[in-house]
């Protein structure tokens, strides 16, 4: 446990116990889908992202592949959520980054 973190908070540098990767990823992906439901927001980047996400879901370890995909696109996700001023999405993405990346 790090000195500045209470024992009740998960700490990925000590243990992954207490970190719900699936829920953290699902929240961010739900925000993304909501944002991309606006036809003006969809573009080649997000179309390719969706295809890669579908490919990840068919992989041997979909959780790891989805997590890697989200990690690789974190700056694009951040920009999308910030442009939309979506505070809930920004907070969920920050939690995913802090706990899972």
C-alpha positions, 0 to 999 in steps of 0.5 A: 500500500502506498503511504498516501492511499487509504487501505480501503482504496484499490491500488493497482501498484500493489494488487489488482484486488478490488478493481472491477475492470469489466465495470470500469470498461463497460461504463466508458464504452457506454459513454462512447456509444452514447456519444457516437449515436450522434451521426455528426460524431461518427467517423472513420476512427470510431468506425474502426474502433468499433470493428476492433472492439468486435474483434476483441470480443471474439478473441481468447481473452476479450477483457485484456484486448478491450482494455488494451484497445481503450488504453490505446485510444484514451486520448481520443476518448478524452477529447470526445468526452471533453468536447461534449462536456460530458462530466460523467464520461470524463470521470469514468474515463479518469477512473479507468485510467487510474485503476486499470492502465 
